[in-house]
Amino acid sequence: MSAEESGSIAADVEFTATPLEFFGRGLLTSILSALIIPAPWICTWFYRWCVGKLRIKGESEVSFSGEGGQIWFPFMATMVLSFAERGAMEAGYLLLFWLFAAVGCYFTLLIARWFWRNIVLSSGTKLAFVGKYWPLLGWTVLLTVSVVTIIGWAWVAAALIRWGCRQIEGDDFHVEFLGSGWNILWRSFAFLLSCVLIIPIPWTAMWLVKWYLSNVSIQRTAPQG
């Protein structure tokens, strides 16, 4: 059934940043976030810039109103736990690894709820992330385990993204992810191959980001009457 037949209209998403500015800001965010303490503020700065570069059909403006001080503890906790996970894995302490991952999943959920709550659309539509902890933990565990299959992780990633998109709710918004595991797999490997050459990275990174966004279907309930 088409969007029109179901009483909805499609709202396409476009990212208008240039490859070099996206890569430069992303690299700076990654470096400063590794210091942990600046992470909430530098990530908020990056989110605000990225959201401001989004164009959604039917919206004259999209912005981000969140502040680092609102979410500083979950951000710092997530950073610390990510380092702890890596250390536990390298040391072979699998029980500790899964414990850190489970706690980190809770803080990731808090960040996701904060992020979507602070997306400001010109139409006035309020967005919210309504996903629950246990499904998110289950998907996270499945994705982590699937990495050992080398190939299977891409299909799990596609399913996780589809689940995440369905958890985004608005006054009249319905979000779906249309991308397939196969496309995630070959595009990810193509990007990794480009990293060997270094120079193409900004362009291939943008190519990958734009592909993900092009497969996000945002539909609005058509006005009645």
WONORNOR-V16059 format. One line per field, one symbol per residue. ss: DSSP state (a for helix, b for strand, c for the rest). phi: phi as a letter, one per 20 degrees, with the letter a starting at -180 (. if undefined). psi: psi as a letter, one per 40 degrees, with the letter a starting at -180 (. if undefined). A space follows every 50 residues. Layout:
BEGIN
ss->???
phi->???
psi->???
END
This chain:
BEGIN
ss->cccccccbbbbcbbbcccaaaaaaaaaaaaaaacccccaaaaaaaaaaaa aacbbbcccccbbbcccaaacaaaaaaaaaaaaaaaaaaaaccaaaaaaa aaaaaaaaaaaaaaaaacbbbcccccbbbcccaaaaaaaaaaaaaaaaac ccaaaaaaaaaaaaaacbbbccbbbbbcccaaaaaaaaaaaaaaaaaccc aaaaaaaaaaaaaacbbbbbbcccc
phi->.ffffenccfcfdcdefegfffffffffffffffemgfgfffffgfgfff ffeecdgndfbcbcdfcgffcffgffffffffffgfffffenefffgfff fffffffffffffffffdfddffnfedbddfdffffffffffffffffem dfgfffffffffffffeeccgbdcdcddfdfgffffffffffffffemgf ggffffgffffgffdeedddffgem
psi->hidddefihihihiheiidddddddddddddddeeddedddddddddddd deeihhhehdihiheiidedfdddddddddddddddddddeegddddddd dddddddddddddddddehhideehhiiheiidddddddddddddedeed dddddddddddddddeehiidfihhiheiiddddddddddddddddedde dddddddddddddeehhhiihihi.
END
